[in-house]
Amino acid sequence: MDKEHWQKKGEGHRSRLRDRFLLNGLDGFADSEVLELLLSFGTPRTDCKEPARNLLQKFGTFAKVIEAPLASLQEVRGVGPKNGFALHFIRAVASYYLKERLRGKRYLHSSQDVIDYLIHSLRGLKKEVFLVIYLDASHAIIDSVIAAEGTLTVNTVYPREIIKKALDFHAAALIIAHNHPSGSLQPSPQDMKLTRSLYLLCSSMQIQLLDHLVIGDGSYSYADNGLIADIRKECSEILSSFC
């Protein structure tokens, strides 16, 4: 009887949360309440209030809970495989939505949407990921593709494959991006070398490399900080020496 009582009480609480969301969206929701509803997708008949609070206590913020690896989530008391799956699925759906929303939009008018997508997709990862965004002649976004994972150098990112994909897409321009798992936004010497190599190769194929974005605790734009202009000048001097 007690079990039935608490189950009905939990169902009533979740029902009230759902009604609040349907009425006003997430306005006024605490992070723990949002997590509680997400967890309930995995275990709809279980009281998820305490596991939601335990997640916030362990990871600190809602964003860090969503970004946490599945194994780390399941270390939290009250969070099992089904709850962990629900949180990971929500993150994957959000990333997919942000990516799909970019298709066809002009980069110059949607640069913040691109940053939002990259931050959501790349921040918090434990390994480096190198991503390429392909654009047409009007700088409308065609697609984004992960080109490499792991330690990123000129030897592990294959420019030939990036250019081949650009030709397949009939792309006229590229934006490249990668994450720093440390959170640092400072471009490394390897980052600069890789960017120069890609810029030079793109130039020889009459493809523009518009920017290189670093994702860490925020985002860093090579173009906004004058590095693309510096690389353009260096590459122009190199190309002109062959003429």
C-alpha atoms as an extended CHARMM CRD file, in Angstrom:
* protein
*
       243  EXT
         1         1  MET       CA              0.0000000000        0.0000000000        0.0000000000  PROA      1               0.0000000000
         2         2  ASP       CA              2.8270000000        2.4050000000        0.8680000000  PROA      2               0.0000000000
         3         3  LYS       CA              4.5210000000        1.6830000000       -2.4570000000  PROA      3               0.0000000000
         4         4  GLU       CA              1.3100000000        2.4420000000       -4.3350000000  PROA      4               0.0000000000
         5         5  HSD       CA              0.8700000000        5.6590000000       -2.3420000000  PROA      5               0.0000000000
         6         6  TRP       CA              4.3650000000        6.9490000000       -3.1880000000  PROA      6               0.0000000000
         7         7  GLN       CA              4.0480000000        5.8760000000       -6.8180000000  PROA      7               0.0000000000
         8         8  LYS       CA              0.7930000000        7.7980000000       -7.2030000000  PROA      8               0.0000000000
         9         9  LYS       CA              2.3230000000       10.7970000000       -5.4340000000  PROA      9               0.0000000000
        10        10  GLY       CA              5.3020000000       10.7190000000       -7.8390000000  PROA      10              0.0000000000
        11        11  GLU       CA              3.0190000000       10.4430000000      -10.8600000000  PROA      11              0.0000000000
        12        12  GLY       CA              1.0050000000       13.4000000000       -9.6190000000  PROA      12              0.0000000000
        13        13  HSD       CA              4.1700000000       15.4700000000       -9.1750000000  PROA      13              0.0000000000
        14        14  ARG       CA              5.4050000000       14.6540000000      -12.6990000000  PROA      14              0.0000000000
        15        15  SER       CA              1.9540000000       15.4040000000      -14.0880000000  PROA      15              0.0000000000
        16        16  ARG       CA              2.0440000000       18.8460000000      -12.4840000000  PROA      16              0.0000000000
        17        17  LEU       CA              5.5180000000       19.4790000000      -13.9680000000  PROA      17              0.0000000000
        18        18  ARG       CA              4.2650000000       18.4860000000      -17.4230000000  PROA      18              0.0000000000
        19        19  ASP       CA              1.2330000000       20.7470000000      -17.0630000000  PROA      19              0.0000000000
        20        20  ARG       CA              3.4880000000       23.6640000000      -16.0600000000  PROA      20              0.0000000000
        21        21  PHE       CA              5.6560000000       23.0590000000      -19.1180000000  PROA      21              0.0000000000
        22        22  LEU       CA              2.6710000000       22.8940000000      -21.4630000000  PROA      22              0.0000000000
        23        23  LEU       CA              1.3740000000       26.1640000000      -20.0300000000  PROA      23              0.0000000000
        24        24  ASN       CA              4.5790000000       28.2420000000      -19.8240000000  PROA      24              0.0000000000
        25        25  GLY       CA              7.4380000000       26.2190000000      -21.3000000000  PROA      25              0.0000000000
        26        26  LEU       CA             10.5030000000       25.9910000000      -19.0720000000  PROA      26              0.0000000000
        27        27  ASP       CA              9.9990000000       29.4600000000      -17.5390000000  PROA      27              0.0000000000
        28        28  GLY       CA             10.2970000000       29.1440000000      -13.7920000000  PROA      28              0.0000000000
        29        29  PHE       CA             11.6940000000       25.6020000000      -13.8490000000  PROA      29              0.0000000000
        30        30  ALA       CA             14.6710000000       24.7770000000      -11.6720000000  PROA      30              0.0000000000
        31        31  ASP       CA             17.4730000000       22.7770000000      -13.3090000000  PROA      31              0.0000000000
        32        32  SER       CA             16.6140000000       19.8340000000      -11.0850000000  PROA      32              0.0000000000
        33        33  GLU       CA             13.0190000000       19.8690000000      -12.3380000000  PROA      33              0.0000000000
        34        34  VAL       CA             14.1310000000       19.8640000000      -15.9890000000  PROA      34              0.0000000000
        35        35  LEU       CA             16.4280000000       16.9150000000      -15.2830000000  PROA      35              0.0000000000
        36        36  GLU       CA             13.6440000000       15.1540000000      -13.3910000000  PROA      36              0.0000000000
        37        37  LEU       CA             11.3840000000       15.2930000000      -16.4360000000  PROA      37              0.0000000000
        38        38  LEU       CA             14.1860000000       14.1150000000      -18.7370000000  PROA      38              0.0000000000
        39        39  LEU       CA             15.0010000000       11.1910000000      -16.4590000000  PROA      39              0.0000000000
        40        40  SER       CA             11.3360000000       10.2250000000      -16.3410000000  PROA      40              0.0000000000
        41        41  PHE       CA             11.4590000000        9.4840000000      -20.0850000000  PROA      41              0.0000000000
        42        42  GLY       CA             13.7480000000        6.5700000000      -19.2400000000  PROA      42              0.0000000000
        43        43  THR       CA             11.9430000000        5.3840000000      -16.1050000000  PROA      43              0.0000000000
        44        44  PRO       CA              8.4070000000        6.8110000000      -16.2100000000  PROA      44              0.0000000000
        45        45  ARG       CA              7.2140000000        4.9040000000      -13.1170000000  PROA      45              0.0000000000
        46        46  THR       CA             10.1500000000        5.8550000000      -10.8900000000  PROA      46              0.0000000000
        47        47  ASP       CA             10.5060000000        8.9410000000       -8.6940000000  PROA      47              0.0000000000
        48        48  CYS       CA             13.3300000000       10.8660000000      -10.4070000000  PROA      48              0.0000000000
        49        49  LYS       CA             13.5060000000       13.8600000000       -8.0690000000  PROA      49              0.0000000000
        50        50  GLU       CA             16.3910000000       12.5650000000       -5.9630000000  PROA      50              0.0000000000
        51        51  PRO       CA             18.5070000000       11.2860000000       -8.8980000000  PROA      51              0.0000000000
        52        52  ALA       CA             18.1050000000       14.6990000000      -10.5900000000  PROA      52              0.0000000000
        53        53  ARG       CA             19.4260000000       16.4470000000       -7.4790000000  PROA      53              0.0000000000
        54        54  ASN       CA             22.2670000000       13.9230000000       -7.1790000000  PROA      54              0.0000000000
        55        55  LEU       CA             23.3050000000       14.6380000000      -10.7840000000  PROA      55              0.0000000000
        56        56  LEU       CA             23.5030000000       18.3800000000      -10.1510000000  PROA      56              0.0000000000
        57        57  GLN       CA             25.4220000000       17.8020000000       -6.9500000000  PROA      57              0.0000000000
        58        58  LYS       CA             28.0140000000       15.6620000000       -8.7700000000  PROA      58              0.0000000000
        59        59  PHE       CA             28.4270000000       17.6660000000      -11.9900000000  PROA      59              0.0000000000
        60        60  GLY       CA             27.5660000000       21.1820000000      -10.8190000000  PROA      60              0.0000000000
        61        61  THR       CA             25.4560000000       22.5200000000      -13.6980000000  PROA      61              0.0000000000
        62        62  PHE       CA             22.7050000000       21.3600000000      -16.0260000000  PROA      62              0.0000000000
        63        63  ALA       CA             25.0030000000       21.6960000000      -19.0680000000  PROA      63              0.0000000000
        64        64  LYS       CA             27.7140000000       19.5300000000      -17.4700000000  PROA      64              0.0000000000
        65        65  VAL       CA             25.1400000000       16.8540000000      -16.6420000000  PROA      65              0.0000000000
        66        66  ILE       CA             24.0030000000       16.7260000000      -20.2820000000  PROA      66              0.0000000000
        67        67  GLU       CA             27.6280000000       16.6620000000      -21.4980000000  PROA      67              0.0000000000
        68        68  ALA       CA             28.7250000000       13.9290000000      -19.0640000000  PROA      68              0.0000000000
        69        69  PRO       CA             29.7740000000       10.5050000000      -20.4320000000  PROA      69              0.0000000000
        70        70  LEU       CA             27.2620000000        7.7040000000      -19.9750000000  PROA      70              0.0000000000
        71        71  ALA       CA             29.5490000000        5.7850000000      -17.5990000000  PROA      71              0.0000000000
        72        72  SER       CA             29.8970000000        8.8470000000      -15.3320000000  PROA      72              0.0000000000
        73        73  LEU       CA             26.1310000000        9.3890000000      -15.2880000000  PROA      73              0.0000000000
        74        74  GLN       CA             25.5460000000        5.8310000000      -14.1590000000  PROA      74              0.0000000000
        75        75  GLU       CA             27.9020000000        6.3080000000      -11.2150000000  PROA      75              0.0000000000
        76        76  VAL       CA             25.2930000000        8.6340000000       -9.6780000000  PROA      76              0.0000000000
        77        77  ARG       CA             22.9410000000        7.0470000000       -7.1800000000  PROA      77              0.0000000000
        78        78  GLY       CA             19.5230000000        6.4260000000       -8.7230000000  PROA      78              0.0000000000
        79        79  VAL       CA             20.6740000000        6.7810000000      -12.3460000000  PROA      79              0.0000000000
        80        80  GLY       CA             20.5870000000        3.5450000000      -14.3140000000  PROA      80              0.0000000000
        81        81  PRO       CA             21.0570000000        2.5450000000      -17.9620000000  PROA      81              0.0000000000
        82        82  LYS       CA             17.5700000000        3.7110000000      -18.9840000000  PROA      82              0.0000000000
        83        83  ASN       CA             17.9740000000        7.1310000000      -17.3400000000  PROA      83              0.0000000000
        84        84  GLY       CA             21.4430000000        7.5270000000      -18.8390000000  PROA      84              0.0000000000
        85        85  PHE       CA             20.1170000000        6.6030000000      -22.2650000000  PROA      85              0.0000000000
        86        86  ALA       CA             17.3650000000        9.2310000000      -21.9510000000  PROA      86              0.0000000000
        87        87  LEU       CA             19.8930000000       11.9980000000      -21.1790000000  PROA      87              0.0000000000
        88        88  HSD       CA             22.2530000000       10.9440000000      -23.9880000000  PROA      88              0.0000000000
        89        89  PHE       CA             19.4040000000       10.6790000000      -26.4620000000  PROA      89              0.0000000000
        90        90  ILE       CA             18.2000000000       14.1920000000      -25.5960000000  PROA      90              0.0000000000
        91        91  ARG       CA             21.7380000000       15.5500000000      -26.1530000000  PROA      91              0.0000000000
        92        92  ALA       CA             22.0010000000       13.7680000000      -29.5000000000  PROA      92              0.0000000000
        93        93  VAL       CA             18.5890000000       15.0650000000      -30.6130000000  PROA      93              0.0000000000
        94        94  ALA       CA             19.5340000000       18.6270000000      -29.6300000000  PROA      94              0.0000000000
        95        95  SER       CA             22.7830000000       18.4010000000      -31.6000000000  PROA      95              0.0000000000
        96        96  TYR       CA             20.9720000000       16.9530000000      -34.6130000000  PROA      96              0.0000000000
        97        97  TYR       CA             18.3650000000       19.7220000000      -34.4700000000  PROA      97              0.0000000000
        98        98  LEU       CA             20.9970000000       22.4780000000      -34.2810000000  PROA      98              0.0000000000
        99        99  LYS       CA             22.8750000000       20.9630000000      -37.2220000000  PROA      99              0.0000000000
       100       100  GLU       CA             19.7700000000       20.5600000000      -39.3690000000  PROA      100             0.0000000000
       101       101  ARG       CA             18.6520000000       24.1140000000      -38.5880000000  PROA      101             0.0000000000
       102       102  LEU       CA             21.8180000000       25.4260000000      -40.2570000000  PROA      102             0.0000000000
       103       103  ARG       CA             21.2910000000       23.8170000000      -43.6500000000  PROA      103             0.0000000000
       104       104  GLY       CA             20.7530000000       26.4130000000      -46.3670000000  PROA      104             0.0000000000
       105       105  LYS       CA             21.3380000000       29.3860000000      -44.0710000000  PROA      105             0.0000000000
       106       106  ARG       CA             23.9510000000       31.9310000000      -45.0830000000  PROA      106             0.0000000000
       107       107  TYR       CA             26.9180000000       31.8240000000      -42.7380000000  PROA      107             0.0000000000
       108       108  LEU       CA             27.3690000000       35.5890000000      -42.5200000000  PROA      108             0.0000000000
       109       109  HSD       CA             23.7830000000       35.9320000000      -41.2280000000  PROA      109             0.0000000000
       110       110  SER       CA             23.8980000000       32.8560000000      -38.9920000000  PROA      110             0.0000000000
       111       111  SER       CA             27.3860000000       32.8450000000      -37.4770000000  PROA      111             0.0000000000
       112       112  GLN       CA             25.9700000000       32.7200000000      -33.9440000000  PROA      112             0.0000000000
       113       113  ASP       CA             23.8420000000       29.7000000000      -34.8650000000  PROA      113             0.0000000000
       114       114  VAL       CA             27.0260000000       28.0130000000      -36.0910000000  PROA      114             0.0000000000
       115       115  ILE       CA             28.7840000000       28.8220000000      -32.8170000000  PROA      115             0.0000000000
       116       116  ASP       CA             25.8000000000       27.4850000000      -30.8380000000  PROA      116             0.0000000000
       117       117  TYR       CA             25.8870000000       24.2380000000      -32.8030000000  PROA      117             0.0000000000
       118       118  LEU       CA             29.6470000000       23.8210000000      -32.4240000000  PROA      118             0.0000000000
       119       119  ILE       CA             29.6370000000       24.5890000000      -28.7050000000  PROA      119             0.0000000000
       120       120  HSD       CA             26.8320000000       22.0900000000      -28.1270000000  PROA      120             0.0000000000
       121       121  SER       CA             28.4940000000       19.4180000000      -30.2810000000  PROA      121             0.0000000000
       122       122  LEU       CA             32.1660000000       19.8450000000      -29.3310000000  PROA      122             0.0000000000
       123       123  ARG       CA             32.4220000000       21.3160000000      -25.8440000000  PROA      123             0.0000000000
       124       124  GLY       CA             32.9580000000       18.8410000000      -23.0370000000  PROA      124             0.0000000000
       125       125  LEU       CA             34.3210000000       16.0440000000      -25.2430000000  PROA      125             0.0000000000
       126       126  LYS       CA             37.2810000000       14.1180000000      -23.8390000000  PROA      126             0.0000000000
       127       127  LYS       CA             39.0720000000       13.8920000000      -27.1890000000  PROA      127             0.0000000000
       128       128  GLU       CA             39.7810000000       16.3850000000      -29.9540000000  PROA      128             0.0000000000
       129       129  VAL       CA             37.3520000000       16.4100000000      -32.8700000000  PROA      129             0.0000000000
       130       130  PHE       CA             37.9510000000       18.2230000000      -36.1710000000  PROA      130             0.0000000000
       131       131  LEU       CA             34.8290000000       19.3330000000      -38.0290000000  PROA      131             0.0000000000
       132       132  VAL       CA             34.3980000000       20.9600000000      -41.4430000000  PROA      132             0.0000000000
       133       133  ILE       CA             31.4280000000       23.1020000000      -42.4810000000  PROA      133             0.0000000000
       134       134  TYR       CA             30.9650000000       23.2670000000      -46.2540000000  PROA      134             0.0000000000
       135       135  LEU       CA             29.4020000000       26.3160000000      -47.9250000000  PROA      135             0.0000000000
       136       136  ASP       CA             28.2690000000       27.1620000000      -51.4530000000  PROA      136             0.0000000000
       137       137  ALA       CA             29.2170000000       30.2460000000      -53.4900000000  PROA      137             0.0000000000
       138       138  SER       CA             26.7280000000       32.4490000000      -51.6220000000  PROA      138             0.0000000000
       139       139  HSD       CA             28.0920000000       31.1180000000      -48.3100000000  PROA      139             0.0000000000
       140       140  ALA       CA             24.9310000000       29.1300000000      -47.6090000000  PROA      140             0.0000000000
       141       141  ILE       CA             25.6840000000       26.1070000000      -45.4260000000  PROA      141             0.0000000000
       142       142  ILE       CA             25.5970000000       22.7880000000      -47.2900000000  PROA      142             0.0000000000
       143       143  ASP       CA             26.5910000000       20.3760000000      -44.5230000000  PROA      143             0.0000000000
       144       144  SER       CA             28.9880000000       19.7550000000      -41.6410000000  PROA      144             0.0000000000
       145       145  VAL       CA             31.2090000000       16.6850000000      -41.4220000000  PROA      145             0.0000000000
       146       146  ILE       CA             33.5450000000       15.3130000000      -38.7440000000  PROA      146             0.0000000000
       147       147  ALA       CA             36.8630000000       14.8910000000      -40.5550000000  PROA      147             0.0000000000
       148       148  ALA       CA             39.0880000000       13.5580000000      -37.7650000000  PROA      148             0.0000000000
       149       149  GLU       CA             39.1320000000       12.5430000000      -34.1080000000  PROA      149             0.0000000000
       150       150  GLY       CA             42.0140000000       12.2540000000      -31.6670000000  PROA      150             0.0000000000
       151       151  THR       CA             45.2720000000       14.2010000000      -31.6500000000  PROA      151             0.0000000000
       152       152  LEU       CA             44.9550000000       16.7430000000      -34.4410000000  PROA      152             0.0000000000
       153       153  THR       CA             48.0340000000       17.4700000000      -36.5660000000  PROA      153             0.0000000000
       154       154  VAL       CA             48.8170000000       17.8810000000      -40.2470000000  PROA      154             0.0000000000
       155       155  ASN       CA             49.4980000000       14.1420000000      -40.2780000000  PROA      155             0.0000000000
       156       156  THR       CA             46.1830000000       13.0520000000      -38.7130000000  PROA      156             0.0000000000
       157       157  VAL       CA             43.8130000000       15.4460000000      -40.5150000000  PROA      157             0.0000000000
       158       158  TYR       CA             43.8200000000       14.4690000000      -44.1870000000  PROA      158             0.0000000000
       159       159  PRO       CA             43.4540000000       17.6170000000      -46.3400000000  PROA      159             0.0000000000
       160       160  ARG       CA             42.9480000000       15.4730000000      -49.4520000000  PROA      160             0.0000000000
       161       161  GLU       CA             39.7700000000       13.9840000000      -47.9650000000  PROA      161             0.0000000000
       162       162  ILE       CA             38.5030000000       17.4350000000      -46.9580000000  PROA      162             0.0000000000
       163       163  ILE       CA             39.0380000000       18.7780000000      -50.4770000000  PROA      163             0.0000000000
       164       164  LYS       CA             37.4890000000       15.6630000000      -52.0330000000  PROA      164             0.0000000000
       165       165  LYS       CA             34.3660000000       16.1720000000      -49.9200000000  PROA      165             0.0000000000
       166       166  ALA       CA             34.2980000000       19.8530000000      -50.8940000000  PROA      166             0.0000000000
       167       167  LEU       CA             34.3460000000       18.8750000000      -54.5740000000  PROA      167             0.0000000000
       168       168  ASP       CA             31.5970000000       16.2840000000      -53.9710000000  PROA      168             0.0000000000
       169       169  PHE       CA             29.4720000000       19.0140000000      -52.3660000000  PROA      169             0.0000000000
       170       170  HSD       CA             30.4420000000       21.5900000000      -55.0380000000  PROA      170             0.0000000000
       171       171  ALA       CA             31.4870000000       23.7460000000      -52.0870000000  PROA      171             0.0000000000
       172       172  ALA       CA             33.0830000000       27.1370000000      -52.6880000000  PROA      172             0.0000000000
       173       173  ALA       CA             34.1460000000       27.7890000000      -49.0890000000  PROA      173             0.0000000000
       174       174  LEU       CA             34.9460000000       26.0440000000      -45.8200000000  PROA      174             0.0000000000
       175       175  ILE       CA             34.8590000000       26.7700000000      -42.1220000000  PROA      175             0.0000000000
       176       176  ILE       CA             36.9200000000       24.4370000000      -39.9580000000  PROA      176             0.0000000000
       177       177  ALA       CA             36.4970000000       23.9200000000      -36.2360000000  PROA      177             0.0000000000
       178       178  HSD       CA             37.9190000000       21.7900000000      -33.4760000000  PROA      178             0.0000000000
       179       179  ASN       CA             37.6640000000       21.5340000000      -29.7210000000  PROA      179             0.0000000000
       180       180  HSD       CA             40.2190000000       21.7620000000      -26.9300000000  PROA      180             0.0000000000
       181       181  PRO       CA             39.2360000000       19.2750000000      -24.1910000000  PROA      181             0.0000000000
       182       182  SER       CA             41.3050000000       21.3350000000      -21.7230000000  PROA      182             0.0000000000
       183       183  GLY       CA             38.9310000000       24.2690000000      -22.2590000000  PROA      183             0.0000000000
       184       184  SER       CA             41.7420000000       26.5450000000      -23.4750000000  PROA      184             0.0000000000
       185       185  LEU       CA             40.9300000000       28.8330000000      -26.3920000000  PROA      185             0.0000000000
       186       186  GLN       CA             44.5400000000       29.5980000000      -27.2740000000  PROA      186             0.0000000000
       187       187  PRO       CA             45.5080000000       28.2400000000      -30.7360000000  PROA      187             0.0000000000
       188       188  SER       CA             48.4570000000       25.8570000000      -30.4840000000  PROA      188             0.0000000000
       189       189  PRO       CA             51.4570000000       25.8430000000      -32.8800000000  PROA      189             0.0000000000
       190       190  GLN       CA             50.0260000000       22.6070000000      -34.3450000000  PROA      190             0.0000000000
       191       191  ASP       CA             46.6810000000       24.3570000000      -34.8920000000  PROA      191             0.0000000000
       192       192  MET       CA             48.3950000000       27.1870000000      -36.7470000000  PROA      192             0.0000000000
       193       193  LYS       CA             50.4530000000       24.8080000000      -38.9020000000  PROA      193             0.0000000000
       194       194  LEU       CA             47.3520000000       22.8020000000      -39.8010000000  PROA      194             0.0000000000
       195       195  THR       CA             45.4060000000       25.9550000000      -40.6810000000  PROA      195             0.0000000000
       196       196  ARG       CA             48.2100000000       27.2420000000      -42.9380000000  PROA      196             0.0000000000
       197       197  SER       CA             48.4040000000       23.8970000000      -44.7420000000  PROA      197             0.0000000000
       198       198  LEU       CA             44.6580000000       23.7650000000      -45.3120000000  PROA      198             0.0000000000
       199       199  TYR       CA             44.4990000000       27.4060000000      -46.3760000000  PROA      199             0.0000000000
       200       200  LEU       CA             47.2800000000       26.8810000000      -48.9220000000  PROA      200             0.0000000000
       201       201  LEU       CA             45.6420000000       23.7540000000      -50.3360000000  PROA      201             0.0000000000
       202       202  CYS       CA             42.1980000000       25.3820000000      -50.4740000000  PROA      202             0.0000000000
       203       203  SER       CA             43.6560000000       28.4120000000      -52.2600000000  PROA      203             0.0000000000
       204       204  SER       CA             45.2420000000       26.2100000000      -54.8940000000  PROA      204             0.0000000000
       205       205  MET       CA             41.7860000000       24.6680000000      -55.5370000000  PROA      205             0.0000000000
       206       206  GLN       CA             40.0450000000       28.0870000000      -55.5620000000  PROA      206             0.0000000000
       207       207  ILE       CA             38.1480000000       27.2650000000      -52.3560000000  PROA      207             0.0000000000
       208       208  GLN       CA             37.9610000000       29.8600000000      -49.5910000000  PROA      208             0.0000000000
       209       209  LEU       CA             38.8840000000       28.9680000000      -46.0160000000  PROA      209             0.0000000000
       210       210  LEU       CA             36.7900000000       31.5300000000      -44.1790000000  PROA      210             0.0000000000
       211       211  ASP       CA             37.5710000000       30.7440000000      -40.5510000000  PROA      211             0.0000000000
       212       212  HSD       CA             38.9550000000       28.3120000000      -38.0130000000  PROA      212             0.0000000000
       213       213  LEU       CA             36.9600000000       28.1340000000      -34.7890000000  PROA      213             0.0000000000
       214       214  VAL       CA             38.3340000000       26.7320000000      -31.5380000000  PROA      214             0.0000000000
       215       215  ILE       CA             35.7730000000       25.4760000000      -29.0190000000  PROA      215             0.0000000000
       216       216  GLY       CA             36.6900000000       25.2810000000      -25.3330000000  PROA      216             0.0000000000
       217       217  ASP       CA             35.3720000000       27.3700000000      -22.4860000000  PROA      217             0.0000000000
       218       218  GLY       CA             33.6810000000       29.5220000000      -25.1030000000  PROA      218             0.0000000000
       219       219  SER       CA             34.8200000000       29.9800000000      -28.6890000000  PROA      219             0.0000000000
       220       220  TYR       CA             37.7290000000       31.5960000000      -30.5380000000  PROA      220             0.0000000000
       221       221  SER       CA             37.6480000000       32.7680000000      -34.1580000000  PROA      221             0.0000000000
       222       222  TYR       CA             40.8180000000       32.9760000000      -36.2270000000  PROA      222             0.0000000000
       223       223  ALA       CA             39.0760000000       35.4190000000      -38.5860000000  PROA      223             0.0000000000
       224       224  ASP       CA             37.8660000000       37.7410000000      -35.8280000000  PROA      224             0.0000000000
       225       225  ASN       CA             41.3430000000       37.8300000000      -34.2870000000  PROA      225             0.0000000000
       226       226  GLY       CA             43.1870000000       38.5930000000      -37.5360000000  PROA      226             0.0000000000
       227       227  LEU       CA             44.8790000000       35.1960000000      -37.8990000000  PROA      227             0.0000000000
       228       228  ILE       CA             43.1550000000       34.2950000000      -41.1640000000  PROA      228             0.0000000000
       229       229  ALA       CA             44.3260000000       37.6140000000      -42.6420000000  PROA      229             0.0000000000
       230       230  ASP       CA             47.8980000000       36.8520000000      -41.4930000000  PROA      230             0.0000000000
       231       231  ILE       CA             47.7300000000       33.3570000000      -42.9930000000  PROA      231             0.0000000000
       232       232  ARG       CA             46.2830000000       34.7590000000      -46.2370000000  PROA      232             0.0000000000
       233       233  LYS       CA             49.2550000000       37.1070000000      -46.5330000000  PROA      233             0.0000000000
       234       234  GLU       CA             51.7710000000       34.3320000000      -45.8160000000  PROA      234             0.0000000000
       235       235  CYS       CA             50.1510000000       31.9900000000      -48.3360000000  PROA      235             0.0000000000
       236       236  SER       CA             49.9660000000       34.7230000000      -50.9910000000  PROA      236             0.0000000000
       237       237  GLU       CA             53.7090000000       35.2370000000      -50.6480000000  PROA      237             0.0000000000
       238       238  ILE       CA             54.3260000000       31.4910000000      -50.9380000000  PROA      238             0.0000000000
       239       239  LEU       CA             52.1010000000       31.1640000000      -54.0250000000  PROA      239             0.0000000000
       240       240  SER       CA             53.5890000000       34.2190000000      -55.6990000000  PROA      240             0.0000000000
       241       241  SER       CA             57.1050000000       32.7660000000      -55.2970000000  PROA      241             0.0000000000
       242       242  PHE       CA             56.0610000000       29.9250000000      -57.6260000000  PROA      242             0.0000000000
       243       243  CYS       CA             54.8150000000       32.3240000000      -60.3440000000  PROA      243             0.0000000000
